[in-house]
Amino acid sequence: MRRKLVWLDGQNFQGWGCSECAWAFKPQGPLVGESIAEMKTHYERQRDQEFASHACADHPPATKNPR
Ligand SMILES: [Zn+2]
């Protein structure tokens, strides 16, 4: 199975998520960095790490029954 990082643009959530399951990236704590570029790098590294380490089986898609 090939999973990808996808940008989710929903009513309740905007951010990065998984194309194969309901996992979504929620940044932990405030963004830190000396500059915007550094914050972005930090954010992307955190996002990529969490994406790589999550298990799709733990986040079953809930699209069939919203709310
Ligand atoms: Zn997933």
N, CA, C, O and the ligand as a Tripos MOL2 file, in Angstrom:
@<TRIPOS>MOLECULE
protein
  269   267    68     0     0
PROTEIN
NO_CHARGES

@<TRIPOS>ATOM
      1 N           0.8440   -1.1940    0.0000 N.3       1 MET1
      2 CA          0.0000    0.0000    0.0000 C.3       1 MET1
      3 C           0.8860    1.2540    0.0000 C.2       1 MET1
      4 O           1.8700    1.3420    0.7340 O.2       1 MET1
      5 N           0.5190    2.1840   -0.8160 N.am      2 ARG2
      6 CA          1.3210    3.3900   -0.9200 C.3       2 ARG2
      7 C           0.6060    4.5460   -0.2790 C.2       2 ARG2
      8 O          -0.4500    4.9730   -0.7470 O.2       2 ARG2
      9 N           1.1670    5.0470    0.7730 N.am      3 ARG3
     10 CA          0.5230    6.1790    1.4170 C.3       3 ARG3
     11 C           1.3020    7.4480    1.1180 C.2       3 ARG3
     12 O           2.5170    7.4390    0.9230 O.2       3 ARG3
     13 N           0.5580    8.5260    1.0930 N.am      4 LYS4
     14 CA          1.1640    9.8030    0.7510 C.3       4 LYS4
     15 C           0.7010   10.8650    1.7250 C.2       4 LYS4
     16 O          -0.3740   10.7670    2.3160 O.2       4 LYS4
     17 N           1.5260   11.8720    1.8800 N.am      5 LEU5
     18 CA          1.0970   13.0440    2.6320 C.3       5 LEU5
     19 C           0.1940   13.8630    1.7320 C.2       5 LEU5
     20 O           0.5500   14.1870    0.5990 O.2       5 LEU5
     21 N          -0.9790   14.1940    2.2490 N.am      6 VAL6
     22 CA         -1.8890   15.0010    1.4420 C.3       6 VAL6
     23 C          -2.3880   16.1800    2.2700 C.2       6 VAL6
     24 O          -2.5070   16.0910    3.4920 O.2       6 VAL6
     25 N          -2.6700   17.2590    1.6030 N.am      7 TRP7
     26 CA         -3.2070   18.4360    2.2760 C.3       7 TRP7
     27 C          -4.7130   18.2520    2.4310 C.2       7 TRP7
     28 O          -5.4310   18.0520    1.4510 O.2       7 TRP7
     29 N          -5.1760   18.3210    3.6750 N.am      8 LEU8
     30 CA         -6.6000   18.1550    3.9560 C.3       8 LEU8
     31 C          -7.2130   19.5300    4.1550 C.2       8 LEU8
     32 O          -6.7050   20.3540    4.9150 O.2       8 LEU8
     33 N          -8.3030   19.7550    3.4640 N.am      9 ASP9
     34 CA         -8.9520   21.0560    3.5530 C.3       9 ASP9
     35 C         -10.4170   20.8370    3.8880 C.2       9 ASP9
     36 O         -11.2830   20.9340    3.0180 O.2       9 ASP9
     37 N         -10.6850   20.5470    5.1270 N.am     10 GLY10
     38 CA        -12.0510   20.2410    5.5440 C.3      10 GLY10
     39 C         -12.6460   21.3690    6.3690 C.2      10 GLY10
     40 O         -12.0180   22.4080    6.5780 O.2      10 GLY10
     41 N         -13.8760   21.1440    6.8360 N.am     11 GLN11
     42 CA        -14.5620   22.1580    7.6170 C.3      11 GLN11
     43 C         -13.9250   22.3150    8.9930 C.2      11 GLN11
     44 O         -13.8110   23.4230    9.5180 O.2      11 GLN11
     45 N         -13.5170   21.1970    9.5620 N.am     12 ASN12
     46 CA        -13.0040   21.2270   10.9240 C.3      12 ASN12
     47 C         -11.4890   21.1500   11.0070 C.2      12 ASN12
     48 O         -10.9010   21.4050   12.0580 O.2      12 ASN12
     49 N         -10.8760   20.8050    9.9150 N.am     13 PHE13
     50 CA         -9.4320   20.6060    9.9710 C.3      13 PHE13
     51 C          -8.7740   21.0080    8.6690 C.2      13 PHE13
     52 O          -9.2370   20.6610    7.5820 O.2      13 PHE13
     53 N          -7.6990   21.7350    8.7970 N.am     14 GLN14
     54 CA         -6.8760   22.0330    7.6420 C.3      14 GLN14
     55 C          -5.4530   21.6990    8.0050 C.2      14 GLN14
     56 O          -4.9210   22.1800    9.0060 O.2      14 GLN14
     57 N          -4.8510   20.8860    7.2000 N.am     15 GLY15
     58 CA         -3.4730   20.5220    7.4950 C.3      15 GLY15
     59 C          -3.0940   19.2730    6.7250 C.2      15 GLY15
     60 O          -3.7730   18.8600    5.7850 O.2      15 GLY15
     61 N          -1.9890   18.6860    7.1540 N.am     16 TRP16
     62 CA         -1.4730   17.5240    6.4460 C.3      16 TRP16
     63 C          -2.0180   16.2410    7.0280 C.2      16 TRP16
     64 O          -2.1390   16.0910    8.2440 O.2      16 TRP16
     65 N          -2.3450   15.3170    6.1400 N.am     17 GLY17
     66 CA         -2.8450   14.0360    6.5750 C.3      17 GLY17
     67 C          -2.3640   12.9350    5.6610 C.2      17 GLY17
     68 O          -1.5880   13.1560    4.7320 O.2      17 GLY17
     69 N          -2.8500   11.7390    5.9520 N.am     18 CYS18
     70 CA         -2.4560   10.5640    5.1950 C.3      18 CYS18
     71 C          -3.5100   10.2590    4.1350 C.2      18 CYS18
     72 O          -4.7080   10.4090    4.3730 O.2      18 CYS18
     73 N          -3.0510    9.8330    2.9710 N.am     19 SER19
     74 CA         -3.9800    9.5280    1.8840 C.3      19 SER19
     75 C          -4.6990    8.2080    2.1130 C.2      19 SER19
     76 O          -5.7190    7.9440    1.4760 O.2      19 SER19
     77 N          -4.1830    7.3700    3.0170 N.am     20 GLU20
     78 CA         -4.7310    6.0250    3.1900 C.3      20 GLU20
     79 C          -5.5140    5.8260    4.4680 C.2      20 GLU20
     80 O          -6.1710    4.7980    4.6340 O.2      20 GLU20
     81 N          -5.4580    6.7860    5.3760 N.am     21 CYS21
     82 CA         -6.1630    6.5980    6.6380 C.3      21 CYS21
     83 C          -6.5360    7.9560    7.2200 C.2      21 CYS21
     84 O          -6.3940    8.9850    6.5580 O.2      21 CYS21
     85 N          -7.0100    7.9520    8.4500 N.am     22 ALA22
     86 CA         -7.5170    9.1850    9.0500 C.3      22 ALA22
     87 C          -6.4530    9.9400    9.8400 C.2      22 ALA22
     88 O          -6.7670   10.9100   10.5290 O.2      22 ALA22
     89 N          -5.2170    9.5090    9.7480 N.am     23 TRP23
     90 CA         -4.1560   10.2000   10.4700 C.3      23 TRP23
     91 C          -4.0070   11.6300    9.9640 C.2      23 TRP23
     92 O          -4.0730   11.8930    8.7640 O.2      23 TRP23
     93 N          -3.8060   12.5350   10.8980 N.am     24 ALA24
     94 CA         -3.5670   13.9280   10.5140 C.3      24 ALA24
     95 C          -2.4720   14.4960   11.3980 C.2      24 ALA24
     96 O          -2.3750   14.1760   12.5830 O.2      24 ALA24
     97 N          -1.6660   15.3300   10.8100 N.am     25 PHE25
     98 CA         -0.5570   15.9030   11.5560 C.3      25 PHE25
     99 C          -1.0150   17.0770   12.4060 C.2      25 PHE25
    100 O          -1.5800   18.0510   11.9080 O.2      25 PHE25
    101 N          -0.7550   16.9580   13.7060 N.am     26 LYS26
    102 CA         -1.0510   18.0630   14.6100 C.3      26 LYS26
    103 C           0.2510   18.4880   15.2700 C.2      26 LYS26
    104 O           0.8090   17.7600   16.0900 O.2      26 LYS26
    105 N           0.7220   19.6530   14.9120 N.am     27 PRO27
    106 CA          2.0060   20.1090   15.4650 C.3      27 PRO27
    107 C           1.9520   20.1640   16.9830 C.2      27 PRO27
    108 O           0.9630   20.6050   17.5680 O.2      27 PRO27
    109 N           3.0180   19.7140   17.6030 N.am     28 GLN28
    110 CA          3.0690   19.7180   19.0580 C.3      28 GLN28
    111 C           3.8100   20.9510   19.5230 C.2      28 GLN28
    112 O           4.9680   21.1830   19.1770 O.2      28 GLN28
    113 N           3.1040   21.7350   20.3210 N.am     29 GLY29
    114 CA          3.7330   22.9250   20.8720 C.3      29 GLY29
    115 C           3.8640   24.0210   19.8380 C.2      29 GLY29
    116 O           3.5040   23.8380   18.6750 O.2      29 GLY29
    117 N           4.3710   25.1390   20.2570 N.am     30 PRO30
    118 CA          4.5340   26.2710   19.3400 C.3      30 PRO30
    119 C           5.6560   26.0020   18.3530 C.2      30 PRO30
    120 O           6.5830   25.2360   18.6150 O.2      30 PRO30
    121 N           5.5400   26.6490   17.2290 N.am     31 LEU31
    122 CA          6.6130   26.5400   16.2460 C.3      31 LEU31
    123 C           7.8250   27.3010   16.7620 C.2      31 LEU31
    124 O           7.7090   28.4230   17.2570 O.2      31 LEU31
    125 N           8.9600   26.6860   16.6400 N.am     32 VAL32
    126 CA         10.1690   27.3450   17.1090 C.3      32 VAL32
    127 C          11.1480   27.5290   15.9650 C.2      32 VAL32
    128 O          11.1740   26.7450   15.0170 O.2      32 VAL32
    129 N          11.9340   28.5510   16.0660 N.am     33 GLY33
    130 CA         12.9120   28.8100   15.0370 C.3      33 GLY33
    131 C          13.3130   30.2650   15.0420 C.2      33 GLY33
    132 O          12.5770   31.1280   15.5200 O.2      33 GLY33
    133 N          14.4720   30.5230   14.5110 N.am     34 GLU34
    134 CA         14.9860   31.8920   14.4740 C.3      34 GLU34
    135 C          14.3310   32.6820   13.3480 C.2      34 GLU34
    136 O          14.2950   33.9120   13.3650 O.2      34 GLU34
    137 N          13.8220   31.9530   12.3790 N.am     35 SER35
    138 CA         13.2590   32.6370   11.2150 C.3      35 SER35
    139 C          12.1010   31.8110   10.6730 C.2      35 SER35
    140 O          11.8860   30.6690   11.0800 O.2      35 SER35
    141 N          11.3740   32.4000    9.7640 N.am     36 ILE36
    142 CA         10.2610   31.6860    9.1320 C.3      36 ILE36
    143 C          10.7790   30.4160    8.4600 C.2      36 ILE36
    144 O          10.1630   29.3540    8.5530 O.2      36 ILE36
    145 N          11.9100   30.5420    7.7900 N.am     37 ALA37
    146 CA         12.4630   29.3890    7.0820 C.3      37 ALA37
    147 C          12.8120   28.2690    8.0500 C.2      37 ALA37
    148 O          12.6080   27.0910    7.7550 O.2      37 ALA37
    149 N          13.3430   28.6520    9.2170 N.am     38 GLU38
    150 CA         13.7200   27.6520   10.1970 C.3      38 GLU38
    151 C          12.4850   26.9820   10.7880 C.2      38 GLU38
    152 O          12.4630   25.7710   11.0050 O.2      38 GLU38
    153 N          11.4580   27.7900   11.0450 N.am     39 MET39
    154 CA         10.1980   27.2350   11.5540 C.3      39 MET39
    155 C           9.6120   26.2540   10.5610 C.2      39 MET39
    156 O           9.1080   25.1940   10.9330 O.2      39 MET39
    157 N           9.6830   26.6180    9.3070 N.am     40 LYS40
    158 CA          9.1330   25.7710    8.2590 C.3      40 LYS40
    159 C           9.9000   24.4550    8.1900 C.2      40 LYS40
    160 O           9.3030   23.3860    8.0650 O.2      40 LYS40
    161 N          11.1960   24.5380    8.2710 N.am     41 THR41
    162 CA         12.0230   23.3360    8.2480 C.3      41 THR41
    163 C          11.6950   22.4330    9.4270 C.2      41 THR41
    164 O          11.5610   21.2180    9.2800 O.2      41 THR41
    165 N          11.5670   23.0440   10.5890 N.am     42 HIS42
    166 CA         11.2530   22.2970   11.8010 C.3      42 HIS42
    167 C           9.8860   21.6270   11.6670 C.2      42 HIS42
    168 O           9.7200   20.4510   11.9910 O.2      42 HIS42
    169 N           8.9240   22.3910   11.1880 N.am     43 TYR43
    170 CA          7.5640   21.8910   10.9990 C.3      43 TYR43
    171 C           7.5590   20.7070   10.0310 C.2      43 TYR43
    172 O           6.9310   19.6800   10.2870 O.2      43 TYR43
    173 N           8.2580   20.8680    8.9360 N.am     44 GLU44
    174 CA          8.2640   19.8080    7.9190 C.3      44 GLU44
    175 C           8.9760   18.5550    8.4200 C.2      44 GLU44
    176 O           8.5730   17.4370    8.0990 O.2      44 GLU44
    177 N          10.0350   18.7430    9.2070 N.am     45 ARG45
    178 CA         10.7490   17.5900    9.7310 C.3      45 ARG45
    179 C           9.8550   16.8250   10.7020 C.2      45 ARG45
    180 O           9.7800   15.5970   10.6610 O.2      45 ARG45
    181 N           9.1780   17.5730   11.5790 N.am     46 GLN46
    182 CA          8.2770   16.9540   12.5450 C.3      46 GLN46
    183 C           7.1510   16.2200   11.8150 C.2      46 GLN46
    184 O           6.7990   15.0890   12.1480 O.2      46 GLN46
    185 N           6.6070   16.8950   10.8240 N.am     47 ARG47
    186 CA          5.5190   16.3000   10.0400 C.3      47 ARG47
    187 C           5.9750   15.0170    9.3560 C.2      47 ARG47
    188 O           5.2860   13.9990    9.4230 O.2      47 ARG47
    189 N           7.1110   15.0600    8.7090 N.am     48 ASP48
    190 CA          7.6070   13.8850    7.9960 C.3      48 ASP48
    191 C           7.9030   12.7320    8.9490 C.2      48 ASP48
    192 O           7.6590   11.5700    8.6230 O.2      48 ASP48
    193 N           8.4270   13.0580   10.1220 N.am     49 GLN49
    194 CA          8.7260   12.0000   11.0900 C.3      49 GLN49
    195 C           7.4540   11.3340   11.5840 C.2      49 GLN49
    196 O           7.3630   10.1090   11.6590 O.2      49 GLN49
    197 N           6.4710   12.1650   11.9210 N.am     50 GLU50
    198 CA          5.2200   11.5960   12.4410 C.3      50 GLU50
    199 C           4.5070   10.8010   11.3560 C.2      50 GLU50
    200 O           3.9240    9.7500   11.6200 O.2      50 GLU50
    201 N           4.5620   11.3130   10.1430 N.am     51 PHE51
    202 CA          3.9320   10.5960    9.0440 C.3      51 PHE51
    203 C           4.5990    9.2410    8.8430 C.2      51 PHE51
    204 O           3.9300    8.2270    8.6460 O.2      51 PHE51
    205 N           5.9170    9.2420    8.8950 N.am     52 ALA52
    206 CA          6.6630    8.0010    8.6650 C.3      52 ALA52
    207 C           6.4200    6.9790    9.7710 C.2      52 ALA52
    208 O           6.4880    5.7730    9.5340 O.2      52 ALA52
    209 N           6.1380    7.4650   10.9830 N.am     53 SER53
    210 CA          6.0460    6.5280   12.1060 C.3      53 SER53
    211 C           4.6230    6.1080   12.4290 C.2      53 SER53
    212 O           4.4310    5.1970   13.2350 O.2      53 SER53
    213 N           3.6160    6.7380   11.8310 N.am     54 HIS54
    214 CA          2.2540    6.3400   12.1730 C.3      54 HIS54
    215 C           1.8950    5.0220   11.4590 C.2      54 HIS54
    216 O           2.4580    4.6810   10.4190 O.2      54 HIS54
    217 N           0.9510    4.3090   12.0530 N.am     55 ALA55
    218 CA          0.4750    3.0700   11.4450 C.3      55 ALA55
    219 C          -0.9490    3.2940   10.9440 C.2      55 ALA55
    220 O          -1.8420    3.6480   11.7130 O.2      55 ALA55
    221 N          -1.1420    3.0850    9.6570 N.am     56 CYS56
    222 CA         -2.4590    3.3280    9.0650 C.3      56 CYS56
    223 C          -3.5490    2.5070    9.7710 C.2      56 CYS56
    224 O          -4.6910    2.9490    9.8910 O.2      56 CYS56
    225 N          -3.1830    1.3170   10.2310 N.am     57 ALA57
    226 CA         -4.1600    0.4410   10.8710 C.3      57 ALA57
    227 C          -4.7120    1.0600   12.1540 C.2      57 ALA57
    228 O          -5.8110    0.7230   12.5930 O.2      57 ALA57
    229 N          -3.9400    1.9650   12.7470 N.am     58 ASP58
    230 CA         -4.3780    2.5980   13.9930 C.3      58 ASP58
    231 C          -5.3100    3.7790   13.7600 C.2      58 ASP58
    232 O          -5.8820    4.3250   14.7040 O.2      58 ASP58
    233 N          -5.4580    4.1670   12.5050 N.am     59 HIS59
    234 CA         -6.2840    5.3370   12.1930 C.3      59 HIS59
    235 C          -7.2480    5.0110   11.0630 C.2      59 HIS59
    236 O          -7.1130    5.5260    9.9540 O.2      59 HIS59
    237 N          -8.2130    4.1620   11.3470 N.am     60 PRO60
    238 CA         -9.1390    3.7760   10.2690 C.3      60 PRO60
    239 C          -9.8960    4.9950    9.7560 C.2      60 PRO60
    240 O         -10.3180    5.8460   10.5400 O.2      60 PRO60
    241 N         -10.0660    5.0770    8.4500 N.am     61 PRO61
    242 CA        -10.8040    6.1930    7.8740 C.3      61 PRO61
    243 C         -12.2330    6.2120    8.3890 C.2      61 PRO61
    244 O         -12.8480    5.1550    8.5380 O.2      61 PRO61
    245 N         -12.7650    7.3770    8.6590 N.am     62 ALA62
    246 CA        -14.1160    7.4750    9.2070 C.3      62 ALA62
    247 C         -15.0400    8.2050    8.2560 C.2      62 ALA62
    248 O         -16.0020    8.8490    8.6740 O.2      62 ALA62
    249 N         -14.7420    8.1000    6.9840 N.am     63 THR63
    250 CA        -15.4920    8.8770    6.0150 C.3      63 THR63
    251 C         -16.9000    8.3410    5.7940 C.2      63 THR63
    252 O         -17.7680    9.0590    5.2970 O.2      63 THR63
    253 N         -17.1340    7.0800    6.1620 N.am     64 LYS64
    254 CA        -18.4430    6.4990    5.9210 C.3      64 LYS64
    255 C         -19.5170    7.1090    6.8110 C.2      64 LYS64
    256 O         -20.6840    7.2060    6.4310 O.2      64 LYS64
    257 N         -19.1000    7.5130    7.9950 N.am     65 ASN65
    258 CA        -20.0760    7.9750    8.9630 C.3      65 ASN65
    259 C         -19.6010    9.2520    9.6490 C.2      65 ASN65
    260 O         -19.1880    9.2360   10.8080 O.2      65 ASN65
    261 N         -19.6690   10.3600    8.9080 N.am     66 PRO66
    262 CA        -19.1860   11.6000    9.5120 C.3      66 PRO66
    263 C         -20.0190   12.0260   10.7110 C.2      66 PRO66
    264 O         -21.2470   11.9510   10.6750 O.2      66 PRO66
    265 N         -19.3920   12.4500   11.7170 N.am     67 ARG67
    266 CA        -19.9820   12.8140   13.0090 C.3      67 ARG67
    267 C         -20.5730   11.6270   13.7160 C.2      67 ARG67
    268 O         -21.1070   11.7670   14.8160 O.2      67 ARG67
    269 ZN         -1.9430    6.3920    7.2370 Zn       68 ZN68
@<TRIPOS>BOND
     1     1     2 1
     2     2     3 1
     3     3     4 2
     4     3     5 am
     5     5     6 1
     6     6     7 1
     7     7     8 2
     8     7     9 am
     9     9    10 1
    10    10    11 1
    11    11    12 2
    12    11    13 am
    13    13    14 1
    14    14    15 1
    15    15    16 2
    16    15    17 am
    17    17    18 1
    18    18    19 1
    19    19    20 2
    20    19    21 am
    21    21    22 1
    22    22    23 1
    23    23    24 2
    24    23    25 am
    25    25    26 1
    26    26    27 1
    27    27    28 2
    28    27    29 am
    29    29    30 1
    30    30    31 1
    31    31    32 2
    32    31    33 am
    33    33    34 1
    34    34    35 1
    35    35    36 2
    36    35    37 am
    37    37    38 1
    38    38    39 1
    39    39    40 2
    40    39    41 am
    41    41    42 1
    42    42    43 1
    43    43    44 2
    44    43    45 am
    45    45    46 1
    46    46    47 1
    47    47    48 2
    48    47    49 am
    49    49    50 1
    50    50    51 1
    51    51    52 2
    52    51    53 am
    53    53    54 1
    54    54    55 1
    55    55    56 2
    56    55    57 am
    57    57    58 1
    58    58    59 1
    59    59    60 2
    60    59    61 am
    61    61    62 1
    62    62    63 1
    63    63    64 2
    64    63    65 am
    65    65    66 1
    66    66    67 1
    67    67    68 2
    68    67    69 am
    69    69    70 1
    70    70    71 1
    71    71    72 2
    72    71    73 am
    73    73    74 1
    74    74    75 1
    75    75    76 2
    76    75    77 am
    77    77    78 1
    78    78    79 1
    79    79    80 2
    80    79    81 am
    81    81    82 1
    82    82    83 1
    83    83    84 2
    84    83    85 am
    85    85    86 1
    86    86    87 1
    87    87    88 2
    88    87    89 am
    89    89    90 1
    90    90    91 1
    91    91    92 2
    92    91    93 am
    93    93    94 1
    94    94    95 1
    95    95    96 2
    96    95    97 am
    97    97    98 1
    98    98    99 1
    99    99   100 2
   100    99   101 am
   101   101   102 1
   102   102   103 1
   103   103   104 2
   104   103   105 am
   105   105   106 1
   106   106   107 1
   107   107   108 2
   108   107   109 am
   109   109   110 1
   110   110   111 1
   111   111   112 2
   112   111   113 am
   113   113   114 1
   114   114   115 1
   115   115   116 2
   116   115   117 am
   117   117   118 1
   118   118   119 1
   119   119   120 2
   120   119   121 am
   121   121   122 1
   122   122   123 1
   123   123   124 2
   124   123   125 am
   125   125   126 1
   126   126   127 1
   127   127   128 2
   128   127   129 am
   129   129   130 1
   130   130   131 1
   131   131   132 2
   132   131   133 am
   133   133   134 1
   134   134   135 1
   135   135   136 2
   136   135   137 am
   137   137   138 1
   138   138   139 1
   139   139   140 2
   140   139   141 am
   141   141   142 1
   142   142   143 1
   143   143   144 2
   144   143   145 am
   145   145   146 1
   146   146   147 1
   147   147   148 2
   148   147   149 am
   149   149   150 1
   150   150   151 1
   151   151   152 2
   152   151   153 am
   153   153   154 1
   154   154   155 1
   155   155   156 2
   156   155   157 am
   157   157   158 1
   158   158   159 1
   159   159   160 2
   160   159   161 am
   161   161   162 1
   162   162   163 1
   163   163   164 2
   164   163   165 am
   165   165   166 1
   166   166   167 1
   167   167   168 2
   168   167   169 am
   169   169   170 1
   170   170   171 1
   171   171   172 2
   172   171   173 am
   173   173   174 1
   174   174   175 1
   175   175   176 2
   176   175   177 am
   177   177   178 1
   178   178   179 1
   179   179   180 2
   180   179   181 am
   181   181   182 1
   182   182   183 1
   183   183   184 2
   184   183   185 am
   185   185   186 1
   186   186   187 1
   187   187   188 2
   188   187   189 am
   189   189   190 1
   190   190   191 1
   191   191   192 2
   192   191   193 am
   193   193   194 1
   194   194   195 1
   195   195   196 2
   196   195   197 am
   197   197   198 1
   198   198   199 1
   199   199   200 2
   200   199   201 am
   201   201   202 1
   202   202   203 1
   203   203   204 2
   204   203   205 am
   205   205   206 1
   206   206   207 1
   207   207   208 2
   208   207   209 am
   209   209   210 1
   210   210   211 1
   211   211   212 2
   212   211   213 am
   213   213   214 1
   214   214   215 1
   215   215   216 2
   216   215   217 am
   217   217   218 1
   218   218   219 1
   219   219   220 2
   220   219   221 am
   221   221   222 1
   222   222   223 1
   223   223   224 2
   224   223   225 am
   225   225   226 1
   226   226   227 1
   227   227   228 2
   228   227   229 am
   229   229   230 1
   230   230   231 1
   231   231   232 2
   232   231   233 am
   233   233   234 1
   234   234   235 1
   235   235   236 2
   236   235   237 am
   237   237   238 1
   238   238   239 1
   239   239   240 2
   240   239   241 am
   241   241   242 1
   242   242   243 1
   243   243   244 2
   244   243   245 am
   245   245   246 1
   246   246   247 1
   247   247   248 2
   248   247   249 am
   249   249   250 1
   250   250   251 1
   251   251   252 2
   252   251   253 am
   253   253   254 1
   254   254   255 1
   255   255   256 2
   256   255   257 am
   257   257   258 1
   258   258   259 1
   259   259   260 2
   260   259   261 am
   261   261   262 1
   262   262   263 1
   263   263   264 2
   264   263   265 am
   265   265   266 1
   266   266   267 1
   267   267   268 2
@<TRIPOS>SUBSTRUCTURE
     1 MET1         2 RESIDUE 1 A MET
     2 ARG2         6 RESIDUE 1 A ARG
     3 ARG3        10 RESIDUE 1 A ARG
     4 LYS4        14 RESIDUE 1 A LYS
     5 LEU5        18 RESIDUE 1 A LEU
     6 VAL6        22 RESIDUE 1 A VAL
     7 TRP7        26 RESIDUE 1 A TRP
     8 LEU8        30 RESIDUE 1 A LEU
     9 ASP9        34 RESIDUE 1 A ASP
    10 GLY10       38 RESIDUE 1 A GLY
    11 GLN11       42 RESIDUE 1 A GLN
    12 ASN12       46 RESIDUE 1 A ASN
    13 PHE13       50 RESIDUE 1 A PHE
    14 GLN14       54 RESIDUE 1 A GLN
    15 GLY15       58 RESIDUE 1 A GLY
    16 TRP16       62 RESIDUE 1 A TRP
    17 GLY17       66 RESIDUE 1 A GLY
    18 CYS18       70 RESIDUE 1 A CYS
    19 SER19       74 RESIDUE 1 A SER
    20 GLU20       78 RESIDUE 1 A GLU
    21 CYS21       82 RESIDUE 1 A CYS
    22 ALA22       86 RESIDUE 1 A ALA
    23 TRP23       90 RESIDUE 1 A TRP
    24 ALA24       94 RESIDUE 1 A ALA
    25 PHE25       98 RESIDUE 1 A PHE
    26 LYS26      102 RESIDUE 1 A LYS
    27 PRO27      106 RESIDUE 1 A PRO
    28 GLN28      110 RESIDUE 1 A GLN
    29 GLY29      114 RESIDUE 1 A GLY
    30 PRO30      118 RESIDUE 1 A PRO
    31 LEU31      122 RESIDUE 1 A LEU
    32 VAL32      126 RESIDUE 1 A VAL
    33 GLY33      130 RESIDUE 1 A GLY
    34 GLU34      134 RESIDUE 1 A GLU
    35 SER35      138 RESIDUE 1 A SER
    36 ILE36      142 RESIDUE 1 A ILE
    37 ALA37      146 RESIDUE 1 A ALA
    38 GLU38      150 RESIDUE 1 A GLU
    39 MET39      154 RESIDUE 1 A MET
    40 LYS40      158 RESIDUE 1 A LYS
    41 THR41      162 RESIDUE 1 A THR
    42 HIS42      166 RESIDUE 1 A HIS
    43 TYR43      170 RESIDUE 1 A TYR
    44 GLU44      174 RESIDUE 1 A GLU
    45 ARG45      178 RESIDUE 1 A ARG
    46 GLN46      182 RESIDUE 1 A GLN
    47 ARG47      186 RESIDUE 1 A ARG
    48 ASP48      190 RESIDUE 1 A ASP
    49 GLN49      194 RESIDUE 1 A GLN
    50 GLU50      198 RESIDUE 1 A GLU
    51 PHE51      202 RESIDUE 1 A PHE
    52 ALA52      206 RESIDUE 1 A ALA
    53 SER53      210 RESIDUE 1 A SER
    54 HIS54      214 RESIDUE 1 A HIS
    55 ALA55      218 RESIDUE 1 A ALA
    56 CYS56      222 RESIDUE 1 A CYS
    57 ALA57      226 RESIDUE 1 A ALA
    58 ASP58      230 RESIDUE 1 A ASP
    59 HIS59      234 RESIDUE 1 A HIS
    60 PRO60      238 RESIDUE 1 A PRO
    61 PRO61      242 RESIDUE 1 A PRO
    62 ALA62      246 RESIDUE 1 A ALA
    63 THR63      250 RESIDUE 1 A THR
    64 LYS64      254 RESIDUE 1 A LYS
    65 ASN65      258 RESIDUE 1 A ASN
    66 PRO66      262 RESIDUE 1 A PRO
    67 ARG67      266 RESIDUE 1 A ARG
    68 ZN68       269 GROUP 0 **** ****
